[in-house]
Amino acid sequence: MIILMLTVLFLVFLFVGIPVAFALGIPALFYFLVVDIPIAFVSHIMISPLKNYVLVALPAFLLSGRMMNSTGVTDRLFKCAQALVGRFRGGLAYTNVLASAMFASMSGTAVGDAGGLGQVEMEMMDRAGYDKAFSAGITACSSVLGPLIPPSVAMVVLGASSDLNISALFLGGFIPGLLMMVALIVNLFLRSRLTDSGRNWPVNRIPANEVAGAILRGLPPMGTPLIIIGGISFGVVTPTEAAVLAIDYSLFLGLVYGEISIKNLWTTLVETVETVGTFMIIISIAGFFTWIVTKEGLPGIIYQVLAPVVSSSATTGLLVFGLLFLILGCFLDTTAAILLVTPVLMPIVRRMEIDPLHFGVVMVCALVIGIITPPFGICLFVVADVAKISVKVITIECLKYLPAMAIILVAIIFIPECVTWLPKYLLNL
């Protein structure tokens, strides 16, 4: 009964527009007032999730991504991608996806991609004559590559809240991220051939004498994924150490390009601190909320409900969980959803003999699809604000890409090697 009451309160607060931290915190406060719990114990429960060393990687990756935004890297990445695929019909749409995949290896977040590189992408597509809704839609959809292609803030949070190996999660998300990129490109290719609007998409070639230069200027920023993925894969650095090295490298690029100043560095630091503060508040409150529902027996209830459904195979269980996360992602930010459900579901996953690594990547993949799905997909609102058009218009455009993305999610569920092969090969897990 208490679990039902807390859940109803949480959903009501969420639907009326109260921020996630307070939507979780107010029901938790209600429980504290009803049940006799010492206030000192409450503070201990809320601080405990923050006492995790791997969370140091969270602000580091966020700072690295923002510094790449403020040091001219995004423009160079976009030009590099345009040099590679701009010669095709609808080339800037392909460029949008490819550049987002490149930037995903630096930013680690969908919102960082949508709000940073996304602005550059949409401005270029608008000047080239693309429909504003189309450019906004593909920008929102390509932003989901951020949490999948390493480094990933979502994977850091997942590892911290589930004791999963973050290096394995990073590598496990790499192939699904590439598959998602390919799905978007195939979607664009088919539309460029089979639809009237697609046949009229412009071609935006970079002059032949500028191609080599654009590619060369895009190569130095690509050193970031080499530092992160290569360093982690070969055991040279931990994910946290790789994040700090990424900051140093982004600062070095800013000095080389001459586009860093005390003012924009300070702005970047302030934005990072504000974002990290929000994350930490959510982590803390979600920890207390999760402790409450666990104490009241929610994991046992979920297991009793799901056990008959998923007893036939782990794949069936993952399909059920994938559908659950798709729905949850429509209402919650990816990080908040991970913090809310991981401590509750992970013991059930292990009890059902589902591979936790496979489960974790499927969770992130399903949740990031939700961030471009109505009614509360956060990237829809971010891109709408940047593009200055309505959320409804962007939503209609994004729906055209969802079937392709859902196919990739199902493929990842049915073919676990998409997730597990790279960590096993590089980390011997």
C-alpha positions in Angstrom: 0.0 0.0 0.0 2.8 2.4 0.9 4.6 1.6 -2.4 1.5 2.3 -4.4 1.0 5.6 -2.5 4.6 6.7 -3.1 4.4 5.7 -6.8 1.2 7.6 -7.3 2.6 10.7 -5.6 5.8 10.5 -7.7 3.8 10.2 -11.0 1.4 13.1 -10.1 4.3 15.4 -9.3 6.1 14.4 -12.5 3.1 15.0 -14.7 2.4 18.5 -13.2 6.0 19.5 -14.1 7.8 19.3 -10.8 11.6 18.5 -11.4 12.5 14.9 -11.0 14.6 15.4 -7.9 11.6 17.0 -6.0 9.1 14.5 -7.6 11.2 11.8 -5.9 12.1 13.7 -2.8 8.6 14.8 -1.7 7.2 11.3 -1.5 10.3 10.2 0.3 9.8 13.0 2.8 6.2 11.9 3.2 7.5 8.4 4.1 9.9 9.9 6.6 7.1 11.7 8.3 4.8 8.7 8.5 7.4 6.1 9.5 9.6 6.7 12.5 13.1 7.0 11.0 15.9 8.9 12.8 16.9 12.0 10.8 20.6 11.0 11.1 19.8 7.7 9.4 18.1 9.5 6.5 21.1 11.7 5.9 23.3 8.6 5.9 21.2 6.9 3.3 21.2 9.9 1.1 25.0 10.4 1.2 25.9 6.8 0.8 25.3 6.7 -3.0 27.7 9.6 -3.4 30.6 7.8 -1.7 31.6 6.1 -4.9 35.0 6.7 -6.4 33.8 6.1 -10.0 31.5 9.1 -9.8 34.6 11.3 -10.1 34.4 10.4 -13.8 31.0 12.0 -14.1 32.1 15.7 -13.8 35.3 14.9 -15.7 33.5 13.6 -18.8 31.0 16.5 -18.6 33.8 19.1 -18.4 35.7 17.4 -21.3 32.6 17.5 -23.5 31.9 21.1 -22.7 35.5 22.2 -23.3 35.3 20.5 -26.7 32.3 22.7 -27.4 34.0 25.9 -26.4 37.4 25.3 -28.1 36.2 25.1 -31.7 36.2 21.3 -31.9 32.5 21.1 -32.9 33.0 23.2 -36.1 36.0 21.1 -37.1 34.2 17.8 -36.5 31.2 19.0 -38.6 33.5 20.1 -41.5 35.4 16.8 -41.3 32.1 14.8 -41.5 30.9 17.0 -44.4 34.1 16.3 -46.3 33.4 12.5 -45.9 29.7 12.3 -46.8 28.6 15.8 -48.0 28.8 14.8 -51.7 25.6 12.6 -51.4 22.1 13.9 -51.8 21.0 15.0 -48.3 24.7 15.1 -47.4 24.3 17.5 -44.5 21.8 15.1 -42.9 24.4 12.3 -43.2 27.0 14.7 -41.9 24.7 15.5 -38.9 24.6 11.8 -37.9 28.3 11.2 -38.5 29.4 14.3 -36.7 27.2 13.4 -33.7 28.8 10.0 -33.6 32.2 11.6 -33.5 31.2 14.1 -30.9 29.5 11.3 -28.8 33.0 10.0 -28.2 33.8 13.3 -26.4 30.6 14.6 -24.8 29.0 11.5 -23.3 25.5 13.0 -23.1 22.6 13.4 -25.5 21.8 16.8 -24.2 25.4 17.9 -24.6 25.3 16.8 -28.3 21.8 18.4 -28.9 22.6 21.7 -27.3 26.2 22.0 -28.4 27.0 20.4 -31.8 23.3 20.4 -32.6 23.2 24.2 -32.9 26.1 24.1 -35.4 24.4 21.3 -37.4 21.0 23.0 -37.6 22.5 26.4 -38.6 24.4 24.7 -41.4 21.4 22.8 -42.6 19.2 25.9 -42.5 21.6 27.9 -44.6 21.8 25.0 -47.1 18.0 25.1 -47.6 16.8 22.2 -45.6 13.4 22.3 -43.9 13.8 23.5 -40.3 11.7 20.7 -38.9 13.8 18.1 -40.8 17.1 19.4 -39.6 15.8 19.7 -36.0 14.4 16.1 -36.1 17.6 14.4 -37.3 19.6 16.5 -34.8 17.4 15.3 -31.9 17.6 11.7 -33.1 21.4 11.7 -33.7 21.9 13.0 -30.2 20.9 9.6 -28.7 24.4 8.4 -29.9 25.9 10.4 -27.0 25.0 8.0 -24.2 25.8 4.9 -26.2 29.2 5.6 -27.9 31.9 5.8 -25.1 32.5 7.7 -23.0 28.9 7.8 -21.6 27.7 9.6 -18.5 24.8 7.3 -18.4 27.1 4.3 -18.3 29.2 5.9 -15.5 26.0 6.4 -13.4 24.8 2.8 -14.2 28.2 1.4 -13.2 28.2 3.4 -10.0 24.7 2.3 -9.0 25.1 -1.4 -9.9 28.7 -2.3 -9.3 29.2 -3.2 -13.0 32.6 -2.6 -14.6 32.4 0.8 -16.3 35.1 -0.2 -18.8 33.0 -3.1 -19.9 29.9 -0.9 -20.1 31.7 1.6 -22.3 32.9 -1.1 -24.7 29.5 -2.9 -24.5 27.8 0.3 -25.8 30.2 0.9 -28.7 28.7 -1.6 -31.2 25.1 -0.8 -30.4 26.0 2.9 -30.8 27.5 2.3 -34.2 24.4 0.2 -35.2 22.1 3.0 -34.1 24.2 5.4 -36.3 23.9 3.0 -39.3 20.1 2.7 -38.7 19.7 6.5 -38.9 21.9 6.7 -42.1 19.9 3.9 -43.8 16.7 5.7 -42.9 18.0 8.8 -44.5 19.2 6.9 -47.6 15.8 5.3 -48.1 14.0 8.6 -47.7 16.3 10.3 -50.1 15.4 7.7 -52.8 11.8 6.9 -52.0 10.1 10.1 -50.9 9.4 13.3 -52.8 10.9 15.5 -50.2 14.0 13.3 -50.0 14.6 13.6 -53.8 14.7 17.3 -53.4 17.3 17.4 -50.6 20.3 19.5 -51.6 23.9 18.3 -52.2 26.5 20.2 -50.3 29.9 19.2 -51.4 33.0 20.8 -50.0 35.3 22.0 -52.8 37.8 19.2 -53.8 40.8 21.3 -52.8 39.4 21.7 -49.3 38.5 18.1 -48.5 41.9 17.0 -47.4 42.3 20.0 -45.1 38.9 19.5 -43.5 39.7 15.9 -42.8 43.1 16.7 -41.4 41.6 19.4 -39.1 39.1 16.9 -37.8 41.7 14.3 -36.9 43.2 15.9 -33.7 39.8 16.0 -31.9 39.5 12.3 -32.7 42.4 11.7 -30.4 40.0 11.9 -27.5 38.3 8.5 -28.2 41.7 7.0 -28.7 42.7 8.2 -25.3 39.5 7.0 -23.6 38.7 3.8 -25.4 42.3 2.8 -26.2 43.6 3.6 -22.7 40.8 1.7 -21.0 40.9 -1.3 -23.4 44.7 -1.8 -22.9 44.5 -1.3 -19.2 46.7 1.8 -19.2 44.1 3.9 -17.4 40.9 3.5 -15.5 37.7 5.3 -16.8 38.2 8.0 -14.2 41.8 8.6 -15.2 40.8 8.6 -18.9 38.2 11.3 -18.1 40.9 13.5 -16.6 43.2 12.9 -19.5 40.4 13.9 -21.9 40.1 17.2 -20.0 43.9 17.8 -20.4 43.6 17.0 -24.1 40.7 19.3 -24.7 42.5 22.1 -23.0 45.6 21.4 -25.1 43.4 21.6 -28.3 41.9 24.9 -27.1 45.4 26.3 -26.7 46.5 25.0 -30.1 43.5 26.4 -31.9 43.8 29.7 -30.0 40.0 29.6 -29.2 40.2 29.3 -25.4 40.0 32.2 -23.1 39.6 32.8 -19.4 36.0 33.9 -20.0 34.8 30.9 -21.9 36.8 28.5 -19.6 35.1 30.0 -16.6 31.7 29.7 -18.3 32.4 26.1 -19.1 33.4 25.4 -15.5 30.3 27.0 -14.1 28.0 25.1 -16.5 29.7 21.8 -15.5 29.4 22.5 -11.8 25.7 23.4 -12.2 25.0 20.2 -14.2 27.0 18.0 -11.8 25.2 19.5 -8.9 21.9 18.6 -10.4 23.1 15.0 -11.1 24.3 14.6 -7.5 21.1 15.9 -6.0 19.2 13.4 -8.1 21.6 10.6 -7.2 21.2 11.4 -3.5 17.4 11.6 -3.4 17.0 8.6 -5.7 19.2 6.6 -3.3 16.8 7.3 -0.5 13.7 6.7 -2.6 15.2 3.4 -3.8 16.0 2.4 -0.2 12.3 3.0 0.8 10.8 0.9 -2.0 13.4 -1.9 -1.4 12.6 -1.9 2.3 8.9 -2.2 1.5 9.5 -5.2 -0.7 9.2 -3.9 -4.2 11.9 -6.1 -5.7 10.1 -9.2 -4.5 6.8 -8.0 -5.9 8.4 -7.3 -9.3 10.0 -10.7 -9.3 6.8 -12.5 -8.5 5.0 -10.7 -11.4 7.8 -11.1 -14.0 9.0 -14.6 -13.1 6.2 -16.5 -14.9 6.6 -14.3 -17.9 10.3 -14.5 -18.3 10.9 -18.0 -17.0 11.2 -19.4 -20.5 14.4 -17.5 -21.5 16.6 -14.6 -20.7 15.7 -13.1 -24.1 12.0 -12.9 -23.1 13.0 -11.2 -19.9 15.1 -8.6 -21.8 12.2 -8.0 -24.2 9.9 -7.3 -21.2 12.5 -5.1 -19.6 13.2 -3.3 -22.9 9.5 -2.4 -23.3 9.4 -1.2 -19.7 12.5 1.1 -20.3 11.0 2.4 -23.5 8.0 3.6 -21.6 10.0 4.8 -18.7 12.3 6.8 -21.0 9.3 8.7 -22.3 8.8 10.3 -18.9 12.1 10.4 -17.2 15.6 11.7 -18.0 18.0 8.8 -18.7 20.1 9.4 -15.6 17.1 9.7 -13.3 15.6 6.5 -14.7 18.8 4.6 -14.2 19.2 5.7 -10.6 15.6 4.9 -9.9 15.3 1.4 -11.3 18.8 -0.1 -11.3 19.1 -0.8 -7.6 15.7 -2.4 -7.6 16.0 -4.4 -10.8 19.6 -5.6 -10.8 19.1 -8.2 -8.0 16.1 -9.5 -10.0 18.2 -9.7 -13.2 20.9 -11.7 -11.5 18.3 -14.0 -9.9 16.8 -14.6 -13.3 20.3 -15.4 -14.7 20.3 -12.5 -17.2 23.7 -11.2 -18.1 24.0 -7.9 -16.1 26.2 -6.3 -18.7 23.8 -7.2 -21.5 20.9 -5.9 -19.4 22.7 -2.6 -18.6 23.4 -1.8 -22.2 19.8 -2.7 -23.3 18.5 -0.4 -20.5 20.6 2.5 -21.7 19.7 1.9 -25.3 15.9 1.8 -24.6 16.0 4.8 -22.3 17.8 7.0 -24.8 15.2 6.2 -27.4 12.8 7.5 -24.9 14.5 10.9 -24.8 13.2 11.7 -28.3 9.7 10.2 -27.6 6.7 12.2 -26.4 5.4 13.3 -24.1 8.5 14.3 -22.1 11.5 13.4 -24.2 14.1 15.9 -23.0 16.0 16.2 -26.3 12.7 17.3 -28.0 12.6 20.3 -25.7 16.3 21.1 -25.9 16.3 21.0 -29.7 13.0 22.9 -29.9 14.6 25.7 -27.8 17.7 25.8 -29.9 15.8 25.7 -33.2 13.1 28.0 -32.1 10.3 25.8 -33.3 7.5 23.9 -31.5 8.0 20.6 -29.8 5.1 19.2 -31.7 6.8 19.7 -35.1 10.0 18.1 -33.9 8.1 15.2 -32.4 6.3 14.4 -35.7 9.7 14.4 -37.5 11.4 12.2 -34.8 8.7 9.6 -35.1 9.9 8.8 -38.6 13.2 7.4 -37.1 11.8 5.4 -34.2 11.0 2.2 -36.1 14.6 1.9 -37.2 15.9 2.6 -33.7 13.5 0.0 -32.2 14.8 -2.6 -34.7 18.3 -2.0 -33.4 17.1 -2.4 -29.8 15.4 -5.7 -30.7 18.6 -6.9 -32.5 20.7 -6.1 -29.5 18.4 -8.1 -27.3 18.3 -11.1 -29.6 22.1 -11.0 -30.4 23.9 -10.5 -27.0 27.2 -10.7 -28.8 26.6 -7.1 -30.0 27.1 -6.1 -26.4 29.4 -8.8 -24.9 31.9 -9.5 -27.7 34.0 -6.4 -27.4 34.4 -6.4 -23.6 35.3 -10.1 -23.7 37.8 -9.6 -26.5 39.5 -6.6 -25.1 39.0 -7.0 -21.3 38.9 -10.8 -21.1 35.7 -10.7 -19.1 
